[in-house]
């Protein structure tokens, strides 16, 4: 299965549209969203074209192709308007023998690792900073943010084809590749 992975839309209709256009270009089977879909949070400035109701409509149109975990900005009321599950704290995916623990990152992260076996992967958003690094015997990966990138990073996402992760900006330009 080919996955596209993104995080931290934070209610930006502009960047949600750009992300979905990239999803169409990529031809991925599913879009895995790592939380913080609608609300910008008290620590962030409003993203460009902040319009949570538009984001709701855009995402609901793709509901059959979305996988999602709950971010620190999601609330039960969000599940009332989104037509796909958004309240799971994590999702487990497999890449051969490796488990991928996908979460938002506010509970499980590099400082508070989930229960992983050597070689497993922690995948999360939350920091708004793309990452690919070893943490002990595991990998930590982060797609960065769709709408509010931090530390000079670009707005972007990741793709995964079962063996290779690629980090891309919203135009689709690859800026990092990691093969398992």
N, CA, C and O atoms as a DFTB+ gen file, in Angstrom:
720 C
 N C O
     1  1       0.841      -1.184       0.000
     2  2       0.000       0.000       0.000
     3  2       0.882       1.242       0.000
     4  3       1.826       1.340       0.785
     5  1       0.578       2.174      -0.868
     6  2       1.275       3.452      -0.897
     7  2       0.533       4.444      -0.013
     8  3      -0.664       4.682      -0.179
     9  1       1.274       5.016       0.930
    10  2       0.695       5.979       1.859
    11  2       1.265       7.362       1.626
    12  3       2.428       7.520       1.254
    13  1       0.434       8.352       1.849
    14  2       0.887       9.725       1.985
    15  2       0.627      10.076       3.446
    16  3      -0.423       9.734       3.991
    17  1       1.576      10.755       4.080
    18  2       1.505      11.032       5.515
    19  2       1.678      12.526       5.728
    20  3       2.620      13.130       5.216
    21  1       0.754      13.126       6.496
    22  2       0.824      14.561       6.753
    23  2       0.330      14.854       8.159
    24  3      -0.320      14.022       8.791
    25  1       0.645      16.042       8.634
    26  2       0.239      16.417       9.978
    27  2       0.020      17.928      10.067
    28  3       0.531      18.704       9.259
    29  1      -0.747      18.307      11.062
    30  2      -0.854      19.705      11.485
    31  2      -1.364      20.648      10.388
    32  3      -0.679      21.589       9.988
    33  1      -2.586      20.369       9.915
    34  2      -3.262      21.267       8.970
    35  2      -3.738      22.522       9.700
    36  3      -3.709      23.615       9.136
    37  1      -4.168      22.373      10.934
    38  2      -4.568      23.484      11.807
    39  2      -5.606      24.419      11.189
    40  3      -5.536      25.633      11.377
    41  1      -6.568      23.862      10.453
    42  2      -7.687      24.661       9.970
    43  2      -7.421      25.515       8.751
    44  3      -8.269      26.327       8.381
    45  1      -6.265      25.361       8.109
    46  2      -5.952      26.173       6.928
    47  2      -6.567      25.555       5.671
    48  3      -6.121      24.510       5.197
    49  1      -7.592      26.212       5.142
    50  2      -8.230      25.724       3.920
    51  2      -7.250      25.774       2.749
    52  3      -7.238      24.876       1.907
    53  1      -6.436      26.815       2.696
    54  2      -5.467      26.941       1.600
    55  2      -4.523      25.749       1.558
    56  3      -4.360      25.121       0.512
    57  1      -3.903      25.435       2.688
    58  2      -2.911      24.369       2.688
    59  2      -3.549      22.987       2.692
    60  3      -2.914      22.017       2.277
    61  1      -4.775      22.880       3.147
    62  2      -5.502      21.622       3.024
    63  2      -5.774      21.340       1.540
    64  3      -5.606      20.208       1.085
    65  1      -6.188      22.353       0.794
    66  2      -6.400      22.184      -0.653
    67  2      -5.092      21.787      -1.341
    68  3      -5.079      20.903      -2.198
    69  1      -3.987      22.447      -0.960
    70  2      -2.684      22.106      -1.548
    71  2      -2.295      20.668      -1.218
    72  3      -1.763      19.955      -2.069
    73  1      -2.560      20.242       0.014
    74  2      -2.255      18.869       0.419
    75  2      -3.076      17.874      -0.391
    76  3      -2.540      16.871      -0.862
    77  1      -4.351      18.135      -0.557
    78  2      -5.210      17.213      -1.305
    79  2      -4.847      17.194      -2.792
    80  3      -4.987      16.160      -3.446
    81  1      -4.386      18.312      -3.325
    82  2      -3.892      18.317      -4.712
    83  2      -2.638      17.447      -4.813
    84  3      -2.464      16.720      -5.791
    85  1      -1.774      17.518      -3.815
    86  2      -0.581      16.665      -3.786
    87  2      -0.985      15.197      -3.654
    88  3      -0.373      14.328      -4.276
    89  1      -2.002      14.918      -2.855
    90  2      -2.503      13.552      -2.697
    91  2      -2.971      13.002      -4.045
    92  3      -2.689      11.852      -4.380
    93  1      -3.671      13.811      -4.802
    94  2      -4.111      13.399      -6.141
    95  2      -2.910      13.140      -7.051
    96  3      -2.882      12.143      -7.773
    97  1      -1.922      14.030      -7.020
    98  2      -0.713      13.862      -7.836
    99  2       0.039      12.592      -7.471
   100  3       0.515      11.868      -8.346
   101  1       0.145      12.326      -6.171
   102  2       0.914      11.175      -5.691
   103  2       0.247       9.858      -6.046
   104  3       0.934       8.850      -6.213
   105  1      -1.077       9.841      -6.166
   106  2      -1.779       8.595      -6.448
   107  2      -1.684       7.597      -5.310
   108  3      -1.748       6.390      -5.540
   109  1      -1.532       8.080      -4.087
   110  2      -1.431       7.193      -2.925
   111  2      -2.769       6.511      -2.658
   112  3      -3.831       7.024      -3.011
   113  1      -2.688       5.348      -2.028
   114  2      -3.904       4.612      -1.686
   115  2      -4.652       5.270      -0.536
   116  3      -5.881       5.347      -0.545
   117  1      -3.902       5.743       0.453
   118  2      -4.495       6.358       1.644
   119  2      -3.680       7.571       2.066
   120  3      -2.487       7.675       1.783
   121  1      -4.358       8.482       2.751
   122  2      -3.717       9.636       3.368
   123  2      -3.816       9.450       4.880
   124  3      -4.911       9.437       5.442
   125  1      -2.671       9.308       5.526
   126  2      -2.593       9.182       6.974
   127  2      -2.352      10.565       7.557
   128  3      -1.325      11.189       7.289
   129  1      -3.306      11.045       8.359
   130  2      -3.208      12.356       8.993
   131  2      -2.845      12.162      10.461
   132  3      -3.513      11.423      11.183
   133  1      -1.782      12.831      10.892
   134  2      -1.266      12.657      12.245
   135  2      -1.771      13.729      13.206
   136  3      -1.047      14.146      14.111
   137  1      -3.008      14.173      13.011
   138  2      -3.677      15.036      13.979
   139  2      -3.551      16.530      13.754
   140  3      -2.854      16.995      12.853
   141  1      -4.250      17.265      14.607
   142  2      -4.368      18.724      14.562
   143  2      -4.906      19.198      13.212
   144  3      -4.236      19.900      12.454
   145  1      -6.141      18.784      12.947
   146  2      -6.764      19.051      11.657
   147  2      -7.441      20.413      11.575
   148  3      -7.251      21.134      10.596
   149  1      -8.235      20.782      12.593
   150  2      -9.136      21.933      12.470
   151  2      -8.739      23.158      13.272
   152  3      -8.911      24.277      12.788
   153  1      -8.224      22.997      14.455
   154  2      -7.982      24.129      15.354
   155  2      -6.508      24.509      15.337
   156  3      -5.647      23.638      15.216
   157  1      -6.208      25.795      15.455
   158  2      -4.821      26.250      15.366
   159  2      -4.077      26.188      16.700
   160  3      -2.846      26.218      16.716
   161  1      -4.782      26.105      17.791
   162  2      -4.137      26.015      19.105
   163  2      -3.683      27.361      19.622
   164  3      -3.450      28.272      18.827
   165  1      -3.550      27.517      20.929
   166  2      -3.210      28.806      21.517
   167  2      -1.751      29.216      21.332
   168  3      -1.415      30.385      21.524
   169  1      -0.876      28.274      20.962
   170  2       0.546      28.611      20.805
   171  2       0.905      29.020      19.387
   172  3       2.011      29.506      19.146
   173  1      -0.012      28.831      18.445
   174  2       0.272      29.121      17.039
   175  2      -0.496      30.345      16.580
   176  3      -1.603      30.608      17.050
   177  1       0.099      31.092      15.659
   178  2      -0.638      32.155      14.985
   179  2      -1.670      31.503      14.066
   180  3      -1.550      30.328      13.719
   181  1      -2.674      32.270      13.679
   182  2      -3.648      31.741      12.723
   183  2      -2.949      31.422      11.411
   184  3      -2.205      32.254      10.892
   185  1      -3.175      30.230      10.866
   186  2      -2.572      29.921       9.568
   187  2      -3.307      30.661       8.451
   188  3      -4.431      31.130       8.631
   189  1      -2.653      30.754       7.302
   190  2      -3.225      31.406       6.138
   191  2      -4.551      30.731       5.768
   192  3      -4.648      29.505       5.732
   193  1      -5.562      31.549       5.497
   194  2      -6.915      31.100       5.140
   195  2      -7.474      30.127       6.180
   196  3      -7.950      29.040       5.851
   197  1      -7.402      30.547       7.431
   198  2      -7.965      29.750       8.520
   199  2      -9.470      29.655       8.329
   200  3     -10.180      30.654       8.449
   201  1      -9.956      28.462       8.034
   202  2     -11.372      28.237       7.753
   203  2     -11.708      26.780       8.069
   204  3     -11.861      25.968       7.157
   205  1     -11.823      26.445       9.358
   206  2     -12.071      25.046       9.737
   207  2     -13.275      24.416       9.044
   208  3     -13.237      23.230       8.720
   209  1     -14.345      25.180       8.809
   210  2     -15.509      24.598       8.145
   211  2     -15.188      24.159       6.717
   212  3     -15.713      23.150       6.244
   213  1     -14.332      24.910       6.033
   214  2     -13.904      24.502       4.691
   215  2     -13.047      23.247       4.760
   216  3     -13.171      22.358       3.917
   217  1     -12.178      23.175       5.761
   218  2     -11.333      21.994       5.935
   219  2     -12.207      20.766       6.203
   220  3     -11.946      19.687       5.671
   221  1     -13.233      20.930       7.020
   222  2     -14.171      19.830       7.283
   223  2     -14.733      19.302       5.965
   224  3     -14.706      18.097       5.714
   225  1     -15.238      20.194       5.131
   226  2     -15.836      19.782       3.853
   227  2     -14.801      19.116       2.943
   228  3     -15.091      18.096       2.317
   229  1     -13.605      19.685       2.868
   230  2     -12.564      19.126       2.012
   231  2     -12.172      17.716       2.453
   232  3     -12.022      16.818       1.624
   233  1     -12.010      17.530       3.751
   234  2     -11.610      16.212       4.248
   235  2     -12.750      15.200       4.164
   236  3     -12.522      14.038       3.827
   237  1     -13.968      15.631       4.467
   238  2     -15.096      14.703       4.396
   239  2     -15.300      14.161       2.978
   240  3     -15.754      13.029       2.809
   241  1     -14.968      14.954       1.964
   242  2     -15.068      14.478       0.578
   243  2     -14.141      13.288       0.319
   244  3     -14.383      12.502      -0.597
   245  1     -13.082      13.154       1.120
   246  2     -12.085      12.092       0.935
   247  2     -12.152      11.039       2.037
   248  3     -11.224      10.244       2.181
   249  1     -13.213      11.018       2.804
   250  2     -13.288      10.207       4.025
   251  2     -12.945       8.736       3.826
   252  3     -12.384       8.119       4.732
   253  1     -13.257       8.165       2.692
   254  2     -13.000       6.739       2.484
   255  2     -11.515       6.437       2.288
   256  3     -11.115       5.273       2.314
   257  1     -10.701       7.462       2.093
   258  2      -9.267       7.253       1.847
   259  2      -8.391       7.826       2.949
   260  3      -7.169       7.885       2.814
   261  1      -9.031       8.256       4.061
   262  2      -8.288       8.866       5.156
   263  2      -8.128       7.927       6.338
   264  3      -9.049       7.192       6.694
   265  1      -6.954       7.961       6.938
   266  2      -6.668       7.366       8.235
   267  2      -6.220       8.516       9.111
   268  3      -5.541       9.427       8.637
   269  1      -6.588       8.490      10.385
   270  2      -6.264       9.647      11.217
   271  2      -6.030       9.232      12.664
   272  3      -6.666       8.307      13.171
   273  1      -5.108       9.931      13.317
   274  2      -4.937       9.823      14.765
   275  2      -5.231      11.188      15.374
   276  3      -5.189      12.216      14.697
   277  1      -5.524      11.171      16.653
   278  2      -5.936      12.375      17.366
   279  2      -4.726      13.236      17.746
   280  3      -3.735      12.746      18.288
   281  1      -4.837      14.517      17.447
   282  2      -3.823      15.467      17.879
   283  2      -4.221      16.133      19.178
   284  3      -5.322      15.909      19.683
   285  1      -3.342      16.943      19.720
   286  2      -3.657      17.634      20.968
   287  2      -4.702      18.728      20.778
   288  3      -5.244      19.231      21.762
   289  1      -4.998      19.110      19.533
   290  2      -6.031      20.116      19.280
   291  2      -7.384      19.507      18.909
   292  3      -8.353      20.246      18.738
   293  1      -7.477      18.172      18.777
   294  2      -8.753      17.539      18.468
   295  2      -9.602      17.410      19.732
   296  3      -9.076      17.222      20.828
   297  1     -10.901      17.513      19.568
   298  2     -11.850      17.348      20.674
   299  2     -12.995      16.459      20.190
   300  3     -13.151      16.225      18.991
   301  1     -13.781      15.976      21.127
   302  2     -14.904      15.114      20.767
   303  2     -15.853      15.792      19.791
   304  3     -16.451      15.124      18.947
   305  1     -15.999      17.095      19.893
   306  2     -16.896      17.810      18.987
   307  2     -16.417      17.714      17.537
   308  3     -17.232      17.775      16.616
   309  1     -15.115      17.566      17.324
   310  2     -14.598      17.425      15.961
   311  2     -15.135      16.152      15.310
   312  3     -15.420      16.128      14.112
   313  1     -15.272      15.090      16.119
   314  2     -15.795      13.844      15.579
   315  2     -17.254      13.984      15.160
   316  3     -17.738      13.204      14.340
   317  1     -17.950      14.958      15.707
   318  2     -19.346      15.176      15.332
   319  2     -19.473      15.753      13.921
   320  3     -20.513      15.592      13.283
   321  1     -18.427      16.423      13.428
   322  2     -18.496      17.054      12.106
   323  2     -17.639      16.347      11.057
   324  3     -17.872      16.499       9.858
   325  1     -16.658      15.583      11.501
   326  2     -15.811      14.840      10.567
   327  2     -16.381      13.436      10.388
   328  3     -16.737      12.779      11.367
   329  1     -16.465      12.985       9.164
   330  2     -17.140      11.725       8.840
   331  2     -16.180      10.541       8.731
   332  3     -16.469       9.563       8.041
   333  1     -15.052      10.632       9.406
   334  2     -14.073       9.545       9.480
   335  2     -13.496       9.586      10.894
   336  3     -13.498      10.643      11.526
   337  1     -13.003       8.456      11.399
   338  2     -12.512       8.428      12.780
   339  2     -11.306       9.344      12.996
   340  3     -10.344       9.309      12.229
   341  1     -11.369      10.168      14.057
   342  2     -10.271      11.094      14.362
   343  2      -9.813      11.033      15.819
   344  3      -8.939      11.804      16.215
   345  1     -10.377      10.146      16.616
   346  2     -10.097      10.182      18.052
   347  2      -9.185       9.056      18.553
   348  3      -9.000       8.925      19.762
   349  1      -8.620       8.255      17.675
   350  2      -7.681       7.212      18.104
   351  2      -6.347       7.864      18.477
   352  3      -5.852       8.729      17.754
   353  1      -5.780       7.455      19.584
   354  2      -4.508       8.033      20.024
   355  2      -3.323       7.574      19.181
   356  3      -2.303       8.259      19.102
   357  1      -3.465       6.412      18.555
   358  2      -2.389       5.907      17.710
   359  2      -2.951       4.895      16.711
   360  3      -4.076       4.413      16.844
   361  1      -2.137       4.598      15.723
   362  2      -2.449       3.548      14.754
   363  2      -1.203       2.698      14.577
   364  3      -0.084       3.209      14.618
   365  1      -1.397       1.414      14.382
   366  2      -0.288       0.498      14.144
   367  2      -0.317       0.103      12.668
   368  3      -1.338      -0.356      12.156
   369  1       0.808       0.286      12.000
   370  2       0.977      -0.109      10.606
   371  2       2.182      -1.039      10.542
   372  3       2.989      -1.085      11.470
   373  1       2.299      -1.769       9.458
   374  2       3.424      -2.686       9.319
   375  2       4.187      -2.409       8.040
   376  3       3.601      -2.137       6.992
   377  1       5.505      -2.483       8.143
   378  2       6.407      -2.402       7.003
   379  2       7.279      -3.644       7.083
   380  3       8.351      -3.623       7.689
   381  1       6.815      -4.728       6.468
   382  2       7.507      -5.997       6.617
   383  2       7.442      -6.439       8.071
   384  3       6.354      -6.580       8.630
   385  1       8.588      -6.657       8.679
   386  2       8.673      -7.078      10.080
   387  2       8.638      -5.893      11.052
   388  3       8.515      -6.090      12.261
   389  1       8.745      -4.689      10.541
   390  2       8.798      -3.498      11.396
   391  2       7.392      -2.972      11.687
   392  3       6.550      -2.856      10.797
   393  1       7.174      -2.662      12.953
   394  2       5.934      -1.993      13.327
   395  2       6.151      -0.486      13.197
   396  3       7.196       0.043      13.578
   397  1       5.149       0.187      12.653
   398  2       5.147       1.654      12.625
   399  2       4.084       2.101      13.618
   400  3       2.901       1.809      13.443
   401  1       4.504       2.803      14.650
   402  2       3.603       3.339      15.662
   403  2       3.330       4.784      15.267
   404  3       4.173       5.658      15.471
   405  1       2.152       5.037      14.702
   406  2       1.781       6.370      14.216
   407  2       0.917       7.061      15.262
   408  3      -0.107       6.527      15.690
   409  1       1.336       8.243      15.663
   410  2       0.635       9.001      16.688
   411  2       0.860      10.487      16.432
   412  3       1.599      10.846      15.515
   413  1       0.240      11.354      17.222
   414  2       0.448      12.784      17.001
   415  2       1.783      13.265      17.549
   416  3       2.465      14.065      16.909
   417  1       2.157      12.789      18.717
   418  2       3.452      13.169      19.282
   419  2       3.387      13.914      20.589
   420  3       4.427      14.188      21.189
   421  1       2.190      14.254      21.055
   422  2       2.111      14.991      22.313
   423  2       2.159      14.058      23.518
   424  3       2.455      14.516      24.622
   425  1       1.880      12.768      23.347
   426  2       2.034      11.789      24.427
   427  2       3.257      10.913      24.189
   428  3       4.151      10.837      25.033
   429  1       3.291      10.260      23.047
   430  2       4.429       9.406      22.687
   431  2       5.318      10.182      21.739
   432  3       4.855      10.702      20.723
   433  1       6.614      10.259      22.079
   434  2       7.590      10.997      21.294
   435  2       8.988      10.504      21.662
   436  3       9.121       9.500      22.362
   437  1      10.014      11.186      21.208
   438  2      11.385      10.752      21.481
   439  2      11.687      10.686      22.971
   440  3      12.478       9.849      23.406
   441  1      11.071      11.549      23.747
   442  2      11.305      11.573      25.194
   443  2      10.404      10.611      25.951
   444  3      10.682      10.291      27.106
   445  1       9.343      10.150      25.330
   446  2       8.386       9.222      25.952
   447  2       8.001       8.180      24.905
   448  3       6.902       8.199      24.351
   449  1       8.933       7.281      24.656
   450  2       8.744       6.293      23.591
   451  2       7.631       5.305      23.939
   452  3       7.486       4.909      25.095
   453  1       6.848       4.911      22.937
   454  2       5.870       3.836      23.144
   455  2       6.622       2.501      23.235
   456  3       7.828       2.458      22.992
   457  1       5.930       1.424      23.577
   458  2       6.612       0.132      23.633
   459  2       6.933      -0.380      22.221
   460  3       6.050      -0.855      21.508
   461  1       8.185      -0.277      21.839
   462  2       8.644      -0.685      20.520
   463  2       9.687      -1.789      20.643
   464  3      10.393      -1.881      21.647
   465  1       9.774      -2.610      19.630
   466  2      10.845      -3.596      19.522
   467  2      11.990      -2.970      18.713
   468  3      11.766      -2.019      17.965
   469  1      13.198      -3.489      18.855
   470  2      14.309      -2.962      18.047
   471  2      13.955      -2.972      16.557
   472  3      13.453      -3.966      16.033
   473  1      14.222      -1.864      15.896
   474  2      13.933      -1.726      14.474
   475  2      12.584      -1.109      14.158
   476  3      12.336      -0.718      13.018
   477  1      11.699      -1.013      15.158
   478  2      10.388      -0.409      14.924
   479  2      10.514       1.100      14.707
   480  3      11.566       1.695      14.941
   481  1       9.420       1.694      14.258
   482  2       9.416       3.104      13.857
   483  2       8.369       3.882      14.648
   484  3       7.215       3.464      14.742
   485  1       8.772       5.003      15.209
   486  2       7.852       5.971      15.813
   487  2       7.626       7.062      14.779
   488  3       8.569       7.730      14.355
   489  1       6.381       7.240      14.379
   490  2       6.002       8.237      13.379
   491  2       5.050       9.218      14.031
   492  3       3.972       8.831      14.481
   493  1       5.435      10.481      14.086
   494  2       4.508      11.472      14.640
   495  2       4.727      12.850      14.055
   496  3       5.760      13.134      13.449
   497  1       3.715      13.714      14.253
   498  2       3.766      15.117      13.852
   499  2       4.051      15.964      15.079
   500  3       5.045      15.746      15.773
   501  1       3.181      16.932      15.348
   502  2       3.163      17.756      16.554
   503  2       4.245      18.829      16.618
   504  3       3.944      19.963      16.989
   505  1       5.479      18.519      16.276
   506  2       6.566      19.491      16.421
   507  2       6.616      20.491      15.278
   508  3       7.223      21.554      15.413
   509  1       5.984      20.166      14.153
   510  2       5.996      20.991      12.939
   511  2       7.378      21.028      12.290
   512  3       7.662      21.910      11.480
   513  1       8.234      20.072      12.646
   514  2       9.601      20.012      12.132
   515  2       9.839      18.620      11.530
   516  3       9.736      17.623      12.245
   517  1      10.156      18.532      10.237
   518  2      10.448      17.228       9.649
   519  2      11.629      16.565      10.360
   520  3      12.562      17.239      10.798
   521  1      11.574      15.229      10.469
   522  2      12.658      14.528      11.156
   523  2      12.810      13.115      10.619
   524  3      11.847      12.490      10.175
   525  1      14.027      12.634      10.670
   526  2      14.391      11.260      10.355
   527  2      15.660      10.990      11.153
   528  3      16.753      11.390      10.751
   529  1      15.512      10.324      12.262
   530  2      16.677      10.083      13.107
   531  2      16.521       8.797      13.906
   532  3      15.414       8.314      14.145
   533  1      17.651       8.266      14.305
   534  2      17.670       7.097      15.170
   535  2      17.477       7.528      16.612
   536  3      18.030       8.532      17.061
   537  1      16.678       6.747      17.328
   538  2      16.525       6.911      18.772
   539  2      16.776       5.518      19.344
   540  3      15.898       4.656      19.316
   541  1      17.969       5.313      19.855
   542  2      18.346       3.981      20.301
   543  2      18.330       3.023      19.120
   544  3      19.002       3.259      18.117
   545  1      17.566       1.945      19.235
   546  2      17.472       0.944      18.174
   547  2      16.272       1.170      17.264
   548  3      15.904       0.286      16.490
   549  1      15.661       2.351      17.352
   550  2      14.444       2.643      16.593
   551  2      14.633       3.864      15.712
   552  3      15.608       4.605      15.844
   553  1      13.684       4.058      14.814
   554  2      13.652       5.250      13.975
   555  2      12.542       6.169      14.450
   556  3      11.466       5.712      14.837
   557  1      12.810       7.462      14.419
   558  2      11.790       8.479      14.666
   559  2      11.649       9.268      13.375
   560  3      12.631       9.790      12.848
   561  1      10.404       9.355      12.861
   562  2      10.123      10.063      11.618
   563  2       8.998      11.057      11.840
   564  3       8.068      10.794      12.603
   565  1       9.085      12.212      11.168
   566  2       8.087      13.262      11.306
   567  2       7.935      13.957       9.951
   568  3       8.936      14.357       9.356
   569  1       6.701      14.108       9.450
   570  2       6.514      14.768       8.157
   571  2       6.603      16.290       8.214
   572  3       6.612      16.935       7.166
   573  1       6.669      16.884       9.406
   574  2       6.594      18.337       9.522
   575  2       5.140      18.784       9.519
   576  3       4.249      18.009       9.866
   577  1       4.902      20.017       9.132
   578  2       3.552      20.577       9.159
   579  2       3.097      21.000       7.771
   580  3       3.880      21.495       6.961
   581  1       1.818      20.794       7.522
   582  2       1.211      21.248       6.271
   583  2       1.063      22.764       6.264
   584  3       1.297      23.395       5.233
   585  1       0.680      23.367       7.394
   586  2       0.317      24.792       7.371
   587  2       1.192      25.714       8.205
   588  3       1.282      26.903       7.897
   589  1       1.838      25.210       9.249
   590  2       2.628      26.082      10.130
   591  2       3.996      25.441      10.373
   592  3       4.268      24.975      11.480
   593  1       4.862      25.412       9.351
   594  2       6.177      24.805       9.541
   595  2       7.026      25.637      10.508
   596  3       6.867      26.853      10.616
   597  1       7.921      24.952      11.198
   598  2       8.787      25.640      12.167
   599  2      10.250      25.367      11.864
   600  3      10.589      24.433      11.138
   601  1      11.112      26.202      12.436
   602  2      12.572      26.120      12.304
   603  2      13.036      26.132      10.853
   604  3      13.963      25.412      10.482
   605  1      12.384      26.955      10.034
   606  2      12.815      27.132       8.652
   607  2      12.465      25.991       7.716
   608  3      12.932      25.963       6.577
   609  1      11.655      25.054       8.171
   610  2      11.273      23.931       7.304
   611  2      10.179      24.370       6.329
   612  3       9.556      25.419       6.492
   613  1       9.966      23.540       5.318
   614  2       8.932      23.823       4.324
   615  2       7.620      23.152       4.701
   616  3       7.608      22.174       5.448
   617  1       6.534      23.670       4.191
   618  2       5.249      22.978       4.314
   619  2       5.364      21.696       3.510
   620  3       5.814      21.715       2.364
   621  1       4.959      20.582       4.106
   622  2       5.142      19.362       3.354
   623  2       4.479      18.143       3.941
   624  3       3.620      18.229       4.818
   625  1       4.905      16.996       3.429
   626  2       4.324      15.700       3.757
   627  2       5.371      14.629       3.470
   628  3       6.474      14.926       3.011
   629  1       5.007      13.383       3.747
   630  2       5.846      12.234       3.437
   631  2       5.056      11.256       2.572
   632  3       3.825      11.270       2.559
   633  1       5.782      10.412       1.856
   634  2       5.179       9.269       1.188
   635  2       5.904       8.018       1.669
   636  3       7.060       8.078       2.089
   637  1       5.211       6.887       1.602
   638  2       5.804       5.602       1.981
   639  2       5.245       4.528       1.075
   640  3       4.030       4.348       1.000
   641  1       6.122       3.809       0.383
   642  2       5.699       2.771      -0.560
   643  2       5.897       1.355      -0.028
   644  3       5.799       0.389      -0.784
   645  1       6.172       1.229       1.254
   646  2       6.412      -0.082       1.853
   647  2       7.871      -0.334       2.152
   648  3       8.197      -1.155       3.009
   649  1       8.760       0.365       1.452
   650  2      10.195       0.221       1.708
   651  2      10.924       1.557       1.804
   652  3      12.003       1.626       2.393
   653  1      10.355       2.618       1.236
   654  2      11.043       3.906       1.187
   655  2      10.124       5.039       1.621
   656  3       8.991       5.156       1.156
   657  1      10.637       5.867       2.522
   658  2       9.966       7.104       2.922
   659  2      10.591       8.248       2.133
   660  3      11.806       8.285       1.939
   661  1       9.758       9.179       1.682
   662  2      10.253      10.396       1.045
   663  2       9.569      11.593       1.678
   664  3       8.356      11.592       1.889
   665  1      10.360      12.616       1.977
   666  2       9.839      13.885       2.480
   667  2       9.770      14.830       1.294
   668  3      10.726      14.959       0.529
   669  1       8.611      15.500       1.151
   670  2       8.392      16.377       0.008
   671  2       7.755      17.678       0.469
   672  3       7.037      17.713       1.469
   673  1       8.026      18.754      -0.276
   674  2       7.284      19.986      -0.022
   675  2       5.932      19.871      -0.721
   676  3       5.695      18.914      -1.458
   677  1       5.051      20.833      -0.497
   678  2       3.697      20.733      -1.054
   679  2       3.666      20.767      -2.587
   680  3       2.651      20.420      -3.191
   681  1       4.765      21.182      -3.215
   682  2       4.852      21.134      -4.677
   683  2       5.248      19.749      -5.169
   684  3       5.205      19.480      -6.369
   685  1       5.635      18.864      -4.242
   686  2       6.011      17.508      -4.608
   687  2       7.497      17.283      -4.778
   688  3       7.920      16.190      -5.154
   689  1       8.305      18.311      -4.505
   690  2       9.752      18.161      -4.629
   691  2      10.292      17.369      -3.443
   692  3      10.030      17.704      -2.288
   693  1      11.048      16.316      -3.741
   694  2      11.656      15.473      -2.716
   695  2      12.852      16.212      -2.117
   696  3      13.703      16.720      -2.848
   697  1      12.912      16.269      -0.780
   698  2      14.099      16.846      -0.158
   699  2      14.807      15.870       0.772
   700  3      15.887      16.180       1.274
   701  1      14.223      14.697       1.016
   702  2      14.922      13.653       1.770
   703  2      14.297      12.299       1.449
   704  3      13.085      12.189       1.264
   705  1      15.145      11.267       1.385
   706  2      14.707       9.905       1.135
   707  2      15.352       8.985       2.166
   708  3      16.530       9.131       2.491
   709  1      14.573       8.044       2.674
   710  2      15.071       7.051       3.633
   711  2      14.524       5.694       3.243
   712  3      13.312       5.477       3.250
   713  1      15.427       4.775       2.899
   714  2      15.025       3.410       2.550
   715  2      15.231       2.509       3.759
   716  3      16.233       2.619       4.465
   717  1      14.280       1.624       3.989
   718  2      14.387       0.695       5.123
   719  2      15.280      -0.483       4.766
   720  3      15.491      -1.371       5.592
